[in-house]
Amino acid sequence: MTKPQNPVQMAVIGAAHGIKGELRVKTFTGDPLALADYGPLYARDGRAFQIVDIRPANTVVVVRFKGISDRNAAEALAGTELFVDRSMLPDDGEEDEFYHADLVGLVVRDDTGADIGKVVAVHNFGGGDILDVTLGERKGVLIPFTQAAVPDVSIAEGFLRIDPAAAGLIDDEDSEAPGGDGFDPKGRPRGPKDAGGNR
């Protein structure tokens, strides 16, 4: 396979580990060791990386890549992001789980079914997944990815539906939420998948 046409980030290379070319790697897969199951990984510039050995180490994995045999070569890779093509990822997740890559580009509809915007990114700053949406001329509108704020997602049809009040886009005078902004802090997380599988 060549450089991914629809890249999904699977990991990022960290610091060198020891003197024999091993590297500490932060994975974005449900099972960190599953990183080795996707075949070659690719850097943004198209370089391919084949995993020869992988083992767990605290919050990361320690990886030996083919052709990387000393600390100097390993140190030169620090910060390299690793990708696979979306086609390499399985589609057999649970009903309320989605790959971040599949959410990006979806049309955003309001509760009347009108198209009002588009998902441009998915973020997680530690408090749950957040959709970064462009609504008309408004860029960078952040919507919590909860059942309350995003009650319907249809990857196959290319859209998701939001509840504007629960998404915090309109004032809801009847809302019990703090500040009356309509945001439901107890909204059930939708559970997007990370790059490589279940969370």
N, C-alpha and C positions, 0 to 999 in steps of 0.2 A: 504494500500500500504506500502511496505517496503522501505528501503533506495533506492534512485533513482539510476538506472543503467546508465542513460545518463543524469547526473545532469546539470541543468541550474540555475545559480545564480539569485535569485529574489530580494534579499535584504540583508542588513547587519544591525545587531542590534547595536545601539549606547548606549548612557547613559541612566541611570534610569531617570524616570520622576515622581516626587512626591514620596510618601512613600507607595503606595498601590500596587506596583509591575508593574506599567506601564513602558513602554520603548519607547524611541525615535528610530525609524527605518527608515533607508534610503532605499527607494525602487528603483528598476530598471524596473518598469512596466510603461507603457504609462500613465495609470491612477493610481496614488499611492494607492488609496483606493481599486483598483482591486486586491491587494495582497491577500485579504481575499477570493477571488473567486477560488483559485487554490487548496483548500483543505489543508491538513497538509503540513507544510514546514519542511525541514530536514536539520540538521547540518551535517557537514562532517563526524562526528562520528556516524551518524545514528539516533541521538535523534530527535524525532518528536515534532513539535510545532503547536498547534492548536490556531488560532486567535479567541478570544471571543469577542473583541471589537476593533474597529479601527476608528481613526478620524484624520483629517488633522491638521498640526501644522507647519506653515511656509513652510520650504523646506523639511520637513520630515512628517511622520505620527506617532501618538502616539498609541501604540498597547498594549492590555492586552492579554497575553497568558494564556491558561488554566494551572492551577497549579502554576502559579507565582503570589504570593499574597503579597509580601513585598519587600521593597527596597533592602535588602541584596541579595535575590534570583535574583532580576532584575540586580543588579550590576555585579553578577557573569556571566551574559550572554553577557556583552559588548564585541563587536568585533566578535560575532558569525555570520558567513555567513549562509544564508538560501537558500535552493535549492528546486526545484521540478524536476521531471523527464520530459524530453523533450516531451514525449507523452501527457503531461497535457496541452501543449500549442496549441492554434488553428493554423491552416494552411491557414486561409482565409485573409491574408494580401494583400496589393496592389502589383502591378507587380514589382516595383523596391524596395520593402522592404523585408529584410531577417533577420532572427534571427542570432545573432552572432554565436550561437552554431551550426547552420547549415552550416556556412561558414568554420568553422574549420575542417580541414581534406580534403577539396576539392583539387583536382589536379589543378595545375596552368599550363595553356597552353599559348604559345606565339601566335603572329599573324599568324603564319603558321600552327597552330594546333598541334605543337609538345609539349609533356609533358615536362615541365622544372622544376617543383617544386611542393610544397604543402603548403597550408595555415596552420600555426601552432597556430595562435592566432589572435584576433582582439582587437585593442586598440583604445582609444579615449583620447587624452591628452588635449582636449579642442578645437582643431581646425578641428574636423571632424574625421571620422572613418579611421583607417589605418590598412591594412592587414600586419601581420608579417608572412613572407614567407621564407621557406628554398628553395634555388635554387642550386641544386647540392651540392657542398661543402660549399656554402655561407649560413650561418645561420643568422637570424635576419635582413633580407632584408625587409625594410618597403616600402609599396606601398600605395599611397592614394586611398581610396575606392570611386572614382569618376567615372562618366560615361565615361570620356575621358580615364582614366587609366585602367578601368575594364569595357569594353563595353558589355561583355556577361557573364551571370551567369546562370548555369543550376544545380540547387540543385538535380533534379531528375537524371541527368546523371553524377553527381559527379565532375563537373569541373567548372572553370571560365577561361575566356580568358582575357589576358592583352595586352595592347598596350605598348611595351617596351619603346618607346620614351616618351609617356605621363606618364608612370609609373616612369620615371627618371632612367631607367636602362641602357640607351645608350645615348650618346651625339647626339643631332639632330641639325646640323649646321643651318638648316633652321628655327629652333624654335624661336618664338618671346618671349618665356618665359624668365624672368630674369635669367641671368647666363647661358643660353643656355642649361639647363639640361633636357629640354623636359617636365618638370613638368608644368601642366596646372593649375595655381592657381584659375582659374575661372571654373574649371571642375565641372559639376553638381553633387552634392552629390547623391550617390545611395540610401541613406536612410535606412541603416540596422535597423531592429527593436532592441529595447533593449530586455532584457530577456523576458518581459511579454507582449509585444504588440507594438503598434505604438508609435513613438516618439512624 
